[in-house]
Amino acid sequence: MGFLARLFGKETIEPEKKETDNMVKVAVVYYSSTGTNYKMANWAKDAAEAEGAEVKLVKVPELAPMEAIESNPAWKAHYEATKDVPDAKIDDLDWADAIIWSVPTRFGNVPGQVKQFIDQAGGLWAQGKLVNKVVSAMSSAQNAHGGQEATVLALYKTMFHWGAIVAAPGYTDPVTFESGGNPYGTSATVDGEGNIQENKLDEAIANQAKRTVAVAKAVTSGM
């Protein structure tokens, strides 16, 4: 008996069959301490909606203690300002046809909050419910070589285990070159005042979101 048969009772995992309509469902899942990735996530949300998608914007729950949040005025202000944004639930991953991630880098990897959230998806994975999800990712750091590419690729490595389909922006539009040039996922460089340094980052994110929706439409329609 093979590994998959021992684990799942069968040799292959088939994606869950869902009733589909013409509207792609997109979950924009972000984590942000001071607001950069919240801004990026909203740009992605707006672009996906403009393509006709049904979009949920949800934030990964904060795990840091309040004393840490309160020690940073920008962090505290953003925490208070986004209290009404719904927390991400694992069910959001099941609901979505496509998932767009926007997370900052922490030492060249995803924040602990994001890892803890993703680690809860084992049940969906075991049921094959993450197979053929279309995924795309974005990141930010305080300098151009602060780990954005590594963070995006770390997310994609997890998605490969899911059997997901990565919709990277690549160099499919000139705006990628004009906004930092990361083909894996749009990346932001943020100064000490929270200002994004790249030009046309909103346009690059819009291109990435539109591409994600287009791939998801193709997948859900059986193309």
N, C-alpha and C positions, 0 to 999 in steps of 0.2 A: 504494500500500500504506500503510495507516494505521500510527500509532505502535505500537500493541499488536501488530500483525502483524509489524512489523519486529523488535520486542523479543522477542516470545514465539512468533512463527510463526502466530498466530491473532489474531482481532480482539477476542475476549473471553477473560477468565480465569474458568474455572469452578472453584468450590471443590472440593477433593479429596473424592471420595466415600469415606466411611468406613463400616465396619460399626459400627452403634451398638447399645447396649443402653439400659436405663432409667437407668443410672448416669452422671451427668455428670462429666466429668473437669475438675478445677480446679487450675491452677497458681497458687499464691500466691507471687509473686516480690517480694522485698524487698531493700532496701539499708539498712543501719543502722550508724552508727559508734558510738553510745553506748547504743542499745537501744530508743529510742522506736518506731521502725518495726518492729523485731522484735516488740515487744509488740502493735502494731497488726496485724501480719501474723498472729500467732497467734490473735487474736480473730477475724479473718476466716476463718482455717482452721477453728476450732472451729464457727463458725456455718455454714460451707459443709458440713462433715461432718454437722452436725445436720439438714441438709436432704437428706441421703442422697448427697452427692457424694463421689467419690473425690478426695482432695486430696493434692497434693505441696506442701510448704513448702520453698522453696529460696531461697538468698541469692545476690545478685549478687556475684561475686568482688571482693575488695578489691584495689585497685591502688596505694594509698598506700604509701610506703616505711615500713619498720618504725620508723625514727627519728621519723617523724611520729606514728605510732600510739603509740609509747612515751612521747612527750612529753605525752600527755593520759591521765591515769590511768583516766578513765572509758572512753575509747576502747579502751585496752589491755585493761581488764577485760572489756569486752564482746567484744572480738576473741577473747580466750582462752576465754570462756564459750561461744561459739557455733562453735567449731572443728568440732564434729561435725555441724552443720547442712549438708546437701549444697549444693554450689555449683550455681547455676543453669546449665543447658546450653541451647543453642539447641534441642536436641531436645525439651526440656520444652514449648516453645511449640508445636511440632508435635503433641505428645501431647495437649495440653489442648484442651478445648472452650471453656473460659473461663479468662481470666487476670486475676487481681487484683494490682495493683501497689501497693506501699507504699514510698515513698521520701521522704527529706527534701528540702527546697529548698536550692539553692545559688545565691545571687544571682538568685532568681526563676526558676530553671530546674532541670532534673534534675541530679543529681551526675554527674561525668564517668564514674564507674564504670558507671552505668546507661546512659549514652549509648554507651559503648564496647560494652556487652553488646548493646544493641539494634542497633547498627550491624552486628553479625554475622548479622543475620536476613535479609540480602539474598537468600541462596539460597532460603530458604523463600518469601519474597515473590515471587521470580521464578517459582517453581513453582505459585503460587496457593495455597500451603498455609496462608496466614494469612487468607484470605478467610473472612468470617463467623465469625471468632473473636469471642466475646463478651468485652469488656474493661471493667474498672472500675479506678479509681485513687484513692489516698489520699496525703496528704502531711503534713509537719510543719515547723514553724519555731519560732524563739524568741520571736516576737511575733505578734500577731493579723494584722498586715499584712506579714508577712515573705516572702510570695511563694507561699503554699500553692496558691491558685487558679491562679496562672500556671504552677506546676509541674504540676499536674493537667492543665491544658489543653495544656501542651507535650507531655505523654504522649499525650493524645488526638489531637493533630495528627498524630503519627506513626502512630497506629492508623488514622486516616482513610486514610492512604496504603496501609495494608494491605488496606483493604476490610473492616475489623473493625466490629463492632456495639457501640457504647458503651452500657453499662448504668449510667448515673449514678443516684445515689440520688434526685435531685430533692427535691421536698417531698412524698414519698410516705408519710411517717410523721411524726407530731409530734416524734419524737426528733431529727429534723434541726434543728428550731428550738431545741431544748434543748441542743444539743451544738456550737454555733458557727454553724449556719445555712448551710453551704456546699453548694449543690445539685449541684455538679460532682463532688465526692468528699469524704469525711469528712476533716477537717483538725484537726490537733492544734497547740496552742500549748504550748510546753515552757519552764519557767523554768530558771534557771541550775543548779538542782540536779537537773534531769531530770524534774521533776514535771509531768504533764499537767494543764493548767488547766481544760479543758472538763469539764462534767458529762456523764455518760451517754455518753462517747465509745465505750465498748465496745458499748453498745446501738445506737448509730448505725452502727458498723462491722458489727454483726450484721445490721442491716436492709439495709445495702448489699450484704453478701455473699449474703444470702438472695435479694435482688432479682436479683443477677448469676446465681445458680444457676437461678432461675425463668426468666429470659430464655434462658439456655443450654439449658434443657430444651425450651423452645418451639422454639428454632432447630434443635436436633438431632433433634427429633421431626417436623420438617417443617411446623410450624404457621406 
